[in-house]
Amino acid sequence: MEYKEMYEKILGEYKQVFEKVDQSGMREFIDEVKVHERIFLIGVGREGMATRAFAMRLMHMGKEIHWIWDDTTPSIGEGDLLIATLGDGCIGHINYICERAKEAGAMIYVVTGSPSGSTAKNIADKVFFVPAAVYRGTDDVVPSFQPMGNLFEQCLLILFDIIVMIIVDETPGLSFEKMSGRHRNVE
């Protein structure tokens, strides 16, 4: 397959996913992110990278953000939000983290391409479904010619960026200029 044909096919997959995203489900996710000041995030692999990018932008907004795997991460508890990205809806060690966070009183929000996965079904308080092909997924999603979970991972990054832009647009006193003042200045 030639380059042009490949990127046109990928862009076509994106369009299908973004058109299939449930707007009320996305709105619910946005509203939870907006009301929680202390947010913990977890994800692994390429979807974890997209989630870390989202965590960075949430920090730029002024929220207290913690990445579960960091040594400086404090205890989680009542009133906190844990956002866990699990492409296939069930990753053993993320499942374990979600169970412990729920026991501590945190709200668990799973972002997944497979809401039938056990973490999404059995532990999550809420689920944001991104209907893109995931590695080992079993749910009805937009299929992809790309390998493994590429489509989910790519769409996750873009959706998280869109969500940030919506929150900034809806939040009085918050702007991209204000966010840039919180950007790391020791690089």
C-alpha positions in Angstrom: 0.0 0.0 0.0 1.3 3.4 -0.9 1.8 6.3 1.6 -1.2 8.4 0.3 -3.5 5.4 0.3 -2.4 4.5 3.8 -2.9 7.9 5.4 -6.3 8.4 3.6 -7.4 5.0 5.0 -6.2 5.9 8.5 -8.0 9.3 8.3 -11.1 7.5 7.2 -10.9 5.2 10.3 -10.5 8.3 12.5 -13.6 9.8 11.0 -15.6 6.7 11.7 -14.5 6.5 15.3 -15.1 10.2 16.0 -18.6 10.0 14.4 -19.4 6.9 16.5 -18.3 8.4 19.9 -21.4 8.8 22.1 -21.6 12.5 22.8 -23.5 12.1 26.0 -20.9 9.6 27.2 -18.1 12.1 26.4 -20.1 14.9 28.1 -20.4 12.8 31.2 -16.6 12.2 31.2 -15.9 15.9 30.7 -18.2 16.9 33.6 -16.5 14.5 36.0 -13.0 15.8 35.0 -14.2 19.3 35.5 -15.6 18.8 39.1 -12.6 16.8 40.4 -9.6 18.8 41.5 -7.5 15.8 42.4 -7.1 13.3 39.6 -5.0 10.1 39.4 -4.3 8.5 36.1 -3.0 5.1 34.9 -2.4 3.4 31.6 0.2 1.3 30.0 2.0 1.0 26.7 0.9 3.4 23.9 -2.5 4.1 25.5 -0.5 5.0 28.6 1.5 7.5 26.6 -1.8 9.1 25.4 -3.0 9.2 29.0 0.2 10.8 30.3 -0.2 13.5 27.7 -3.8 14.1 29.0 -2.4 14.2 32.6 0.1 16.8 31.5 -2.7 19.1 30.1 -4.9 18.6 33.2 -1.9 19.8 35.3 -1.5 22.7 32.9 -5.2 23.6 33.7 -4.3 23.8 37.4 -5.6 20.5 38.6 -3.7 18.4 41.1 -2.6 15.4 39.0 -0.9 12.2 40.0 0.4 9.4 37.8 -0.1 6.1 39.6 3.4 4.7 38.9 5.3 7.8 40.1 7.2 7.5 43.4 5.8 10.8 44.6 2.1 9.8 44.1 0.2 10.2 47.4 -2.6 8.1 48.8 -5.9 8.1 46.9 -9.2 8.4 48.7 -12.7 9.9 49.0 -13.4 12.6 46.5 -10.5 11.7 44.2 -11.0 10.5 40.6 -9.0 7.7 39.1 -9.0 7.6 35.3 -7.8 4.3 34.0 -7.3 3.6 30.3 -7.6 -0.1 29.3 -8.0 -0.7 25.6 -9.4 -4.2 26.1 -11.1 -3.4 29.3 -9.1 -5.8 31.4 -5.4 -5.5 32.2 -4.5 -7.4 35.4 -2.3 -4.9 37.2 -4.6 -2.0 36.3 -7.6 -4.0 37.5 -5.7 -4.4 40.8 -5.0 -0.7 41.1 -8.7 0.1 40.3 -9.8 -2.3 43.0 -7.5 -0.7 45.6 -8.5 2.8 44.6 -12.2 1.9 44.8 -11.7 0.4 48.3 -10.0 3.7 49.3 -13.2 5.6 48.2 -12.1 7.0 44.9 -14.3 7.2 41.9 -13.1 4.9 39.0 -13.6 6.1 35.4 -12.5 3.5 32.8 -11.7 4.7 29.3 -11.8 1.7 27.0 -12.5 0.3 23.6 -14.0 -2.8 25.2 -16.6 -2.0 27.8 -17.4 -5.7 28.2 -13.9 -6.2 29.8 -14.0 -7.1 33.5 -12.5 -3.9 34.9 -15.0 -1.8 32.9 -17.9 -4.1 33.8 -17.2 -5.0 37.4 -15.1 -2.2 39.0 -15.6 1.0 37.1 -18.1 3.6 38.5 -18.3 5.0 35.0 -17.1 4.0 31.5 -16.1 6.2 28.6 -16.3 4.0 25.5 -14.0 4.9 22.6 -15.3 2.7 19.7 -11.9 2.0 18.1 -10.2 -1.3 17.4 -8.1 -2.4 20.4 -5.6 -5.2 20.9 -7.6 -8.3 22.1 -10.9 -6.4 22.2 -14.2 -8.1 21.7 -16.7 -5.3 21.4 -18.4 -3.7 18.4 -15.9 -1.0 17.3 -14.6 0.5 14.2 -12.2 -2.1 12.7 -8.7 -1.2 11.5 -6.2 -2.3 9.0 -3.6 -1.0 11.4 -1.8 -3.4 13.8 -2.9 -4.2 17.3 -4.4 -1.2 19.2 -3.1 1.5 17.0 -6.5 3.0 16.1 -7.6 3.1 19.8 -4.3 4.6 20.9 -4.3 7.3 18.2 -7.9 8.2 18.7 -7.5 8.3 22.5 -4.7 11.0 22.2 -6.9 13.1 19.9 -10.0 12.7 21.9 -8.2 13.7 25.1 -6.9 16.8 23.3 -10.4 17.6 22.2 -11.7 17.2 25.7 -9.0 19.6 27.0 -10.0 22.2 24.4 -13.7 21.8 25.4 -12.9 22.2 29.1 -10.8 25.3 28.4 -13.6 26.7 26.3 -16.2 26.1 28.9 -14.2 27.3 32.0 -14.3 31.0 32.8 -10.8 32.4 33.5 -9.0 29.4 31.9 -7.1 29.9 28.7 -4.3 28.3 26.7 -2.2 31.3 27.7 -2.8 30.7 31.4 -2.1 27.0 30.9 1.2 27.8 29.2 2.3 29.6 32.4 2.2 26.2 34.2 4.3 24.6 31.5 7.6 23.1 32.8 10.2 25.8 32.6 13.3 23.7 33.4 13.9 22.0 30.1 
